[in-house]
Amino acid sequence: MTSVTPPRTAAEECARAALAEHGSERGPLLPVLHAVQEKLGCIPRDVIPVIADGLNLSIAEVHGVVTFYKDFRSTPPGRTTVRICRAEACQARGANALVEHAKRQLGVEFGETTPDGAVTLDEVFCLGNCALGPAVQVGERLHGRVSPPRFDALLGELR
Ligand code: FES
């Protein structure tokens, strides 16, 4: 009887390439994960066992790191990522109300993507725009004094 090896997915190939590049570094797990996320936009579930095996770690250890660091995503981000600053200076200028408004308008929580794949909502702690809070980053662009109506206008520009 011959055994048939299942074909590797593109995600597995990506993980193997990241392991080949960073696997022998000191503390290789984070560089490997960053390389995979840079290439795929997220850390898909099916690469976790590949990475664990390649680094001689348990699946639980790799999964624990992926879920601990907010930078790592398990699903690809939307076409645009909207980040709302939740640090103190922006909170003092109404960021909490803006956060509630944004979640309601988009129908998602932080870290989630709208069903149409257009927008991922994320939180951030200081965008360096503290005097002009609440600060919001839409894609690469930074916006200050973002009120709920202004937030809606920014969303309107995305759609
Ligand atoms: S506290 Fe929001 S930009 Fe610094």
Residues whose N, C-alpha, C, O or C-beta is under 5 A from the ligand:
A	BS01	FES	C85 A87 E88 A89 C90 C126 L127 G128 N129 C130 G133 A135
